[in-house]
Every structure is written in structure tokens, then in C-alpha cells.
Amino acid sequence: MESMFALDLAHSVLAAELDLAIIAEPSESPHLTVVQLASVPLCVAMQADHPAAKRRSVSIEEFGDVGWMIFPRKAHPAI
């Protein structure tokens, strides 16, 4: 088993270096077959005293003025 960035995993499958890869939201490719294994929500981590912390669901718009830490494109292109 190996851990790599999503793009590197897909490339390794295309190059026949790996037989398969488990990737969250892989980029579409006509040369790969994608089978969904699970569906999970995207979550946000926040301080317990944040106004949205007690809610079960929020929208991105509700965090308009909050500084974000997001995935680098190479780590997760879809997000």
C-alpha cells in the first residue's frame, strides 16, 4: 500500500504502476473506471464557541469573512 496525492495515484494506475487506487473525488478520465465505495459529507472544523458550532449543517456562504485553510490543488483537485 502507498499514500500519494490524488493526481499521482491516478497517474500510477494509468501507468500500470498500481492495480487500483482509492481516491476521494478523482478527476474524470476516459481511461479510468471509477466505482464509488462510499459517500461522506465534507466537514468543517471550528472552535467550539463559533456561532455555527452547534448546528448540524451549514453552508459555505455562512463563513463569508472567515479565513480558510484548504487542500492544495495537487492534494485534492476536486475540492
N, C-alpha and C positions, 0 to 999 in steps of 0.2 A: 504494500500500500504506500502511496505517496500523497503528499499535500502540496498543491501548487495553486497559483492564481487560476481563475476560471478559464481565461483565454489560453493559458499554457496547457491546461488539462484537455481542452477541446482539440488543440493543435496536436497533442501527443496521441490522441485517439485517431485523428486523421492521418498521422504519420505512422500508424501501426506500432507505436512505442508502448501504448496501453491498449488493453482489450476494451475497457469501458471506463467511464468516469462519472462520479456523482457530483453534479454541478447545480447550484441554485440558479435558476433563470438563465440557462445557456443562450448564447447568441444563436440565431437561426442560421442553419447551413443546409443546403440541399444534399450535402454529403454525409450528414449525420442523422440518425434516427433518435428522437428524444421520446422517452417514456416517463410520464410523471409518476414519481414514487410517493410523494406526499404533498400536501398543501398546508402551509403555515402562514400566519399573518406576519407582516413586518411590524416590529415593535420599536418603541422609543424608550430610552432610559432617561429618567429625570429625577431630580431631588424630590424627596417625599413631601416637601412643603410647596411644590409647584401647584398652581391652580388646577391643572389638568390631571394631577397625580391620582385623584380619587375616582376618575372616570374610567369606564371600561373601553371607550373608544373615542378617538379624537381625529380631527382632520389636520392635514399639513398646514392649512391656512390659519389654524388656531395658534400656530407657533411663529407667526409672522416676524416678530422682532427678536427672536431667539437665535443666538449663534449656534451653528450646526457643525457636527463632525460627521462626515460622510465617507463612504467607501471610495478609495481611489478608483478611477475608471478601470485600471488594469486588474484590480482585485475583484470587482463586480460590475461589469459593463452595464448590466440592465438597470441597476439602481443608480 
